[in-house]
């Protein structure tokens, strides 16, 4: 432990800021501070250690238990478990979920999943605003909410106000909330007279990766602190994982906008200097001073770029290499090895190949359900999730909204509009309107409002689903809703015991959408998205699929985009790439390939350099991620895949 980290652990002032480069011990300092507080007798319920993600919180809780045990605490695990170690989003939701907050805000903190947002978007289109303009307005709203700006200060009368009013009406009617509203509403509540009792809820608030949070999230966490707030971070490590609109400037100006802030600077980076030098070079690409790196000491197993011919060679070759490494040291902790994948397809391919080679695998960051709700053949996972939701929570209005729209090219947004108009006219609830439609359908009477018969058909099917399956449990319930055998539910199906009721299964399924974590298995190799690397640390990191179009995303190269849009996508990818690479303590490897079938390249959005014919098939030529070249003198050595295998004695 460095002297500075020891100072932070003992810090008894009111406000502090911890800065430092990648792997300098910022998270360790916060963990040590929490452990010191607990050892001094502070109640665990009075401490909040906030992170960017649920996985980062899981890791921090484990590290806190280790720190307490090292300090001699006999009940280290229990103390750590009772301490509030959680992500910023969960903190805001917990505040909003109190009866007092619900009454004050008039809202229910039932956040829409990414696929449910598409139903909301279809309903917003009934306003008549062109789709591109509508998306632009909604993004504008979300950006302002994340900035914590009061609506009365930025909403323009006319189109903006009408769009916002419709959004609020749709969400309120279904007891739902958008992700970007969570911290905004939490902050407004905490700053109001009604939220006075909720303010300063924790004696000590310690925040890791402060730069990843939105301005609204940052404000909420500071408002929740009574005696002390300590934030740690680095603006250059900002990753859009806790929000689509992180505010690194909130960390950069933290000490200049507040009085009496003690600043601790951690200047020494622990671990492999080649890795930290590379990460710094990527972040500061174009800055010649930052790129002036010392002589690189790395060997093949230290830091390198490996180039394969095709994706299949990458999948096969790299997993053979990992198998050989494991054979050399079979007692190694597999959870200290992480494969960073650029997308769901690459993550699944590597997970499958690793499993075939005998590895246990835990995948994280690719759980979000995707599909097209308008086409039932492409919406099986979405419909299964919604069916499970309805059985677990039959009064969930947005689950009903989604259920009603499956299989319709407009997701029945026109019918939903007529239904809400009928509710307004009759001062009735959504369930009143659905019951009226169902009764008219059963009696063969005229529709109470347009499209009511179609809505009633889906409503009746949903009620029959609930009634017929409310007693089912475990795998039988998953099979009944159509989830059994679907890739999106495979991890859930593997984890359950078999006697879980609908509420337990739905809670687990929802957690995979909003708060996914790695399984607690030290023998499982980690497969992670770039974003989910935040707050973690691994002995060895293997970044796969390192080609332009994957890293950064193809939008960074699209000629139809504006320069500003391309730059935004590129910089977002750059920071995520560098931050993930910096999580390797000992070894870092980038894996790339030079060509792929054109159909695969186009479907997965690789950036195609040129197209040529090989054996009668069209093949796309690809480039390694531009971030490697931009690292200049700090870039790792490049070797062919066969050379890597030969180094391990693999033919």
Secondary structure by P-SEA (a helix, b strand, c coil): ccaaaaaaaacccccbbbbbcccccaaaaaaaaaaaaaaacccccccccccccaaaaaaaaaaaaaaaaaacccaaaaaaaacccccaaaaaaaaaacaaaaaaaccccccccaaaaaaaaaaaacccccaaaaaaaaaaaaaaaaacccccccccccaaaaaaaaaaaaaaaaccccccaaaaaaaaaaaccccccccccccbbbbcccccccaaaaaaaaaacccbbbbbbccccccccccccccaaaaaaccccccbbbbbbbccccccaaaaaaaaaaaaccccccccccccccccccbbbbbbccaaaaaaaaaaaaaaaaaaccccccccbbbbbccaaaaaaaaaaaaaabbbbbbccccccccccccccccaaaaaaaaaaaaaccccaaaaaaaacccccccaaaaaaaaaaaaaaacccaaaaaaaaaaaaaacccccccaaaaaaaaaaaaaaaaaacccccaaaaaaaacccccccaaaaaacccccccaaaaaaaaaaaaccccccccccbbbbbcccccccccccbbbbcccccccccccccccccccaaaaaaaaaaaaaaaaaaaaccccbbbbbbbccccaaaaaaaccccccccccccbbbbbbbcccccccccccccccccaaaaaaaaccc
